Amino acid sequence: MSTLGKLLIVDDELTVRDSLGKWFREEGYDVTTLENAGDALTQLATQRWDVALVDIKMHGTDGIELQRRMHEIDPELLVIIMTGYASVETAVAALKNGAYDYVTKPLDPDEIAHLVKNALAHRRTTQENVLLRETVAEVARPEDMVGQSGPMRKVFEAVETVGPTDATVLITGESGTGKELVARAIHQASVRRFHPLVAIHCGALTETLLESELFGHEKGAFTGAQFRKKGKFEIAEGGTIFLDEIGDISLKTQTDLLRVLQEREITRVGGNQTIKVDFRCIAATNKDLEKLIEEGKFRPDLFYRLNVFRIELPALRERRDDIPALVNHFVRKFSLAMNKRITRVAPAAMNQLQEQPWAGNVRELENAVERAMVVGQEPELKEQDFIFKSQVASNGSSKTLEDMERAYILRVVEECGGNQSHAAEMLDIDRVTLYHKLKKYGWTRTPVETR
Amino acid sequence: MKQLQLLPIGNVDDGLLKDLRPAVEETFQVSCKVLPVRLDPEFAYHGERQQYHSSEILHRMQSFLTEDSWRLLGIAAVDLYIPILTFVFGEAQMGGPCALVSTHRLRQELYGLPADPNLFGQRVIKEAVHELGHTVSLTHCDDYRCAMASSHAVEWIDLKESTLCTTCRTAVTPVKQVLSGRFF
C-alpha cells in the first residue's frame, strides 16, 4: 500500500512516540519512532525519511544538535522541531540551523497535519526543481566552450577533473582566451552549481573599493557608505567566487584575501564581527605570478593557496584548428541576436581568419565576427566583411579615419552596383551627401577597386 | 453471533446511542447493541488539561469485551486528548476490537453557535464510522467525501459523508469473514 510519505519521530517520551506514531499511521504515513539522537543518526546512515519530527529536549543530544547532525548526513531531510513551550530563542535557534519549522506541544491536530503535508509538498517541489535545473544545466553546458584541438581537449579534461572537487583553481592565459568561460564551466561541473558564481574583476577597482566589494562594509565605514553592504564573498555563499585579474591587486588586499582563504571568514570594512563564509575560489590572471613574486609584488603564500590546481589556456594562435568552429559558433550566436540569416563564412574569408595573429585571442575573433555580421549580407560572410591585419598593414593610406571612410563608402557603392540611392540608404546618409563624397573621392561609374 | 457493541462512557444521552445503531449496522452489515453498562471515565481525567486521556479509556474498554463482541465502540461526552495533541475527536485500535468517539467537540454550542441536534447527530455517526473503520484496518482516505477522510476540525467532518467510499467499502468486505468467528 502506498503511503503519504516516510516520517521519523524522535522523542525520548514513550507516550509521545506511541501516540504520535499511531496518529500519523492512521493518517496514512509510514512512521518510524526512535527514542534518542544516537539511534536516529545510526539509522539515518542507511535509511531515508521525508520528514523528521524531533523533540527539542532529549537526554544526551538535544533536538537542535540532532537536527544539525542529521543535515550533515541528509541535507534534504525536512526537520520539524517539537518544543515543550513556545520561545523565540528556541524557534530562532531551530530555524537558523535549517529546521523546516517548529511546533509547540501539545500539537494542534489540524496544524500538525497541514504542516507535515506542506513539508512533503515542499520537498517534492524542491526535488522536481533540482531535476529540472539539472536537465537545463546538461543542455546548456556544451554550448559555452568551443574547440576540438589538442590544447583545448586538455582544458576540457582539466575542467572535468577539477569541477566536481572543491579545489581552488588558478586559470592563467593571455587576455581574451576565455578564462571566465572556463571558471563558469568549472562552477557548472561542481556541486555548487545551483548557488551563485560571483565574478569580480579585481584590476578594475581601486584598493579601497576592491576591499569593500570583496568583504562588504558597515554603515558609515567611509564617506558615502550610507548603508551596510554585503561583500562578494557573502553573496557567493554556497557558490563560487571568481577573482579575475588577481595579479593586479595590492599587497594589502592580498593579505586580506589570504586570510579569507585560510580562515573562511570575513570582516566587513568598518566592522568587527567575523562572518563565516562558504565558497569555492577560482582565480585568473594574464600576468606571470611567479615573476611578480620575484619582483616582490605578489605574496608567495597567496600564490600557493590559489595555485592548487592550474589550468593554462592556450592562445588562439596555438590552436588555429579551432578557429572555423569558433567562427561558426559566433556566426550562429550573432545571427540569432541580430536576426540576420547569415549561415556561413566564405572559404577564402575563413582561410584569412585562420592566418590572422589574433593577439586579442578569442575575444578579438568574436569582435571581428560581430563587426562582419553587422556589415555582411545574407547568406554568407565574405572577405570584405572583415578587416584583416595584413590588409591594414599593406595599405599604408588606409590609416586615417578619412581613408577608412573612403574605402568603406566605395565598397558599399560597389556592392550596390553603382546605385547611389541604394548605397545612401545602406550607409544611412542622404543622397546629396553621398554624391559630394563620391565626387571628392573621384568616383566614376566604373567599378572601383577598393583594395 | 458476533455484534458491534456500543458502550456509553460518562453522561451520554441514550437517544443518541439509539440513533447511532442503524447507521453503523448498515455501514458494517453487522447487528449492533447498546450495552446495558456504563464506563465512568474519571480515572482518565487530567486536572491541568481538564480533559480525559483517550488511550487510557480505550485500554480500560478491553475489560468490557465478551465472546459476542465483534467491535466495541465507546461513546463519550467528555473532551478527549492524547498527550502530544491538544485534543482528539476519537481514537481506535488499528485492526483491533476497540474504538472511542467523543461528542464534546461535535456540538455547535462549543463554537459559540446555536445548538443543531440534527448536525450534531450526523457528526457523531460520521466519527463513529470513521473510528470503526480504523478497527478494520482502514487508514485515512484521500476522498474528502468518504467517512475515512482525515478531519481535524468539525468543518472537515461536515464536508464528508457518513458512508465509506467504494475503495474503502471494498476493503471492508473481509468483515464477513470476521463475523464468521475468525477474528478472535
Interface residues (C-beta under 8 A of the other chain):
Chain A: M1 E13 T15 V16 D18 S19 L20 K22 W23 R25 E26 E27 G28 K105 P106 L107 D108 P109 D110 I112 A113
Chain B: S55 Y81 I82 P83 I84 L85 T86 F87 V88 A92 M94 H134 T139 H140 S150 H152 A153
